Amino acid sequence: MLPKTPKPALWRFIKGSAKTLFVVEAVCFAASYGVYYRMNTNREFRQHIHENYPFVLDYYYKIGEIVGDNKARQSDASYWSTLKKSD
């Protein structure tokens, strides 16, 4: 006896859902890469993140320290302290 094939409506739903999920994942990946790139190249953006979302910046620093010998945390802290002293 042959197995029953899925109903066409159910199959279309599954295919449509998979396509939607793929697009959503691609958009989220692109957005997260954009934020990472901006954090990696823009110290003022990192300062904004530090002031408003410090846990995000902490994760950014931890990833940088795990992946490589990233000294961004110390560099940013010394730069921001000199800015506060000059104000």
N, C-alpha and C positions, 0 to 999 in steps of 0.2 A: 504494500500500500504506500502511495506517495505521500510525503509530508505536505501539510497544507501550506500554501504560500501566504505571505502577509497580505492583508487587504490593501488595495491601492491607496486609499486615503491615509492609512497608517504609515505606509511606506513614504508617501509624499511628506507627511509630517516629520518623520525621522530625518529624511534628507534635508528638508528646509531647516530643521533645528540644527543639524550638523553644520550647514553652511553659515547660519547665524552665529553659532558658537565660534566658528573659525574666524569670522570677521571681527567679533567682539574681542577675541584673544589677540588678533593682530593689532587692533586699535589700542588695546591696553599695553601691549608690548612696545608699540611705537611711542606712546605717551610716557611710559616709565623710562625708556631710553632717552627721550628728550629731557626729562627732568634730571636724569643722571648726568647727561652731557652738560647741561647747564650748571649743575652743582660742581662738576669737575672742572669747569672753565671759568666760572664767575664767582669771585670771592664775595661780592656784594649780595648775590643771590643766596650764598651760604649763610651770610649774616642775617638776611631776612628769614631764612628757614630756622636759624638758631634762635631768633627772637620769638618766632611764632610757633614753630613745631620742633622743639629741641630733640625729641625722640627720633625724628626722621634723620636729623643730622648725625645723631649718635650712631645709628645703624649705618649710615654712609661711611663714617669714620671707621667703624668696626670692619666693614667689608673691605675697605681700602687697606687696613692693617693686616687682614687675613690674606688677601690676594697678593699684596706686595708690601714693601717697606715704605708705606705711605706716611709722610710726616705732616700731612695737611692739618691735623688737629693742633699740633704745636705751632705751626706756622700761622694758622688763623687766630689762635689765641693771642699770640704775641702781637700780631698786626692789630687786632681789635683793642688790645690793651693800650697800645700806643695811640690809637685814635681817641680812646676815652681820656687819656692823659692830656692830649693836645686840645681837647674841647673845653 
